[in-house]
Amino acid sequence: MSKAMMVNWNTLEREFVRKGIERVGFRGENVIMVMNWVEPNIQVNPHQHDFEQLAICVQGRLNYHVGDEVFEMTPGSMIRVPPHTVHYAEPVGDEVALNLDVFAPIRDDYAHLVKYQEADFAEHDAARRNPAKPAA
């Protein structure tokens, strides 16, 4: 893909994750961003995964738990979550928080969030899955 693309996360169809959490995705060739709407008083979900994660607070306030530490995030705050580290976000106050997560490379389990971009990256993704073999 060699052209620019713009979308607005407010116009994309949101995926319902569980009560109080919805999300959308947007990707580049090797990176995916996931915007999460996190409502107050949600049931928190401590988890870990094989991926490094960058999280950015866009709106609201969050207590972001990473391992044994808790970080108070306000709009503009960014945090790195190392791979294999238990973490979760806990909204503070009564405002919906917007949390933007960034992953590189693209997580296969999030590919469904960017299905609307599939045609734009079909050639790139095919080449990534089947790299050219050197001539003998």
C-alpha positions in Angstrom: 0.0 0.0 0.0 1.4 3.3 -1.0 -1.5 5.7 -0.4 -2.6 7.6 2.6 -5.8 6.6 4.3 -7.9 8.5 6.9 -10.7 7.3 9.1 -12.4 8.6 12.2 -12.7 6.2 15.1 -16.0 7.7 16.0 -17.5 6.5 12.7 -16.2 2.9 12.8 -18.4 0.1 13.9 -17.4 -0.8 17.5 -16.8 -4.3 18.7 -18.5 -5.1 22.0 -15.8 -6.7 24.1 -17.7 -7.1 27.4 -20.0 -5.0 29.5 -18.5 -1.5 29.6 -15.8 -2.0 27.0 -16.0 -1.4 23.2 -13.2 -1.0 20.6 -12.2 -0.3 17.0 -9.0 -0.7 15.1 -6.8 0.9 12.5 -3.7 -0.5 11.0 -0.6 0.2 8.9 1.7 -2.3 7.2 3.2 -3.5 10.5 1.3 -1.8 13.3 -2.2 -1.8 14.7 -3.9 0.8 16.9 -6.9 -0.1 19.0 -9.2 2.6 20.5 -11.0 1.4 23.6 -14.0 3.0 25.2 -13.9 2.1 28.9 -16.9 2.9 31.1 -16.7 3.6 34.8 -17.2 0.7 37.3 -16.3 -2.1 34.8 -15.2 -5.5 36.0 -11.4 -5.3 35.6 -9.6 -8.0 33.6 -6.0 -8.6 34.6 -4.2 -10.4 31.7 -0.9 -10.8 29.9 0.2 -11.6 26.4 3.3 -12.2 24.3 3.1 -8.6 22.8 4.7 -5.4 23.9 1.9 -2.8 24.3 1.9 1.0 24.2 -1.1 2.5 25.9 -2.2 6.2 25.6 -4.9 7.9 27.7 -6.9 10.1 25.3 -9.8 11.0 27.5 -10.8 10.5 31.2 -8.6 9.0 33.9 -7.3 5.5 34.4 -5.3 3.7 37.0 -3.2 1.5 34.8 -1.9 -1.5 36.7 1.4 -3.0 35.3 2.9 -5.8 37.3 3.1 -4.5 40.9 2.9 -0.9 39.9 -0.1 1.5 39.4 0.2 4.5 37.2 -2.4 7.3 37.2 -3.1 8.2 33.6 -4.7 11.4 32.4 -5.1 12.6 28.8 -1.7 12.6 27.2 -0.2 10.0 29.5 1.6 7.1 27.8 2.8 3.8 29.2 4.8 0.8 27.9 3.6 -2.6 29.0 6.4 -5.2 28.5 5.5 -8.6 27.0 4.4 -11.3 29.5 3.5 -8.7 32.2 0.1 -8.8 34.0 -1.7 -5.5 33.4 -5.2 -3.9 33.3 -6.8 -0.5 33.1 -9.2 0.7 35.8 -11.3 3.8 35.0 -11.3 6.6 37.7 -14.3 8.8 38.1 -17.6 8.8 36.2 -16.4 9.7 32.7 -15.9 7.2 29.9 -12.2 6.8 29.3 -10.6 6.5 25.9 -7.5 4.4 25.9 -5.5 3.9 22.6 -3.4 0.8 22.5 -0.6 0.3 19.9 0.9 -3.1 18.9 3.7 -3.9 16.5 3.6 -6.3 14.7 -0.1 -6.6 14.1 -1.8 -9.0 16.4 -3.5 -11.8 14.5 -6.2 -12.0 17.2 -7.1 -8.3 16.4 -7.2 -8.7 12.6 -11.0 -8.8 12.6 -11.0 -5.2 13.8 -9.3 -4.0 10.6 -11.2 -6.2 8.1 -12.5 -3.0 6.5 -8.8 -2.3 5.5 -8.2 -5.8 4.1 -8.2 -4.8 0.4 -5.6 -2.0 1.0 -3.1 -4.5 2.5 -3.9 -7.7 0.6 -0.6 -7.6 -1.4 1.5 -6.7 1.6 0.0 -9.4 3.8 0.3 -12.1 1.2 4.0 -11.2 0.7 4.5 -11.3 4.5 2.9 -14.7 4.8 4.8 -16.2 1.8 8.2 -14.5 1.5 10.1 -15.0 -1.7 12.5 -17.9 -1.6 16.0 -17.3 -2.9 16.9 -18.7 -6.3 18.9 -22.0 -6.2 
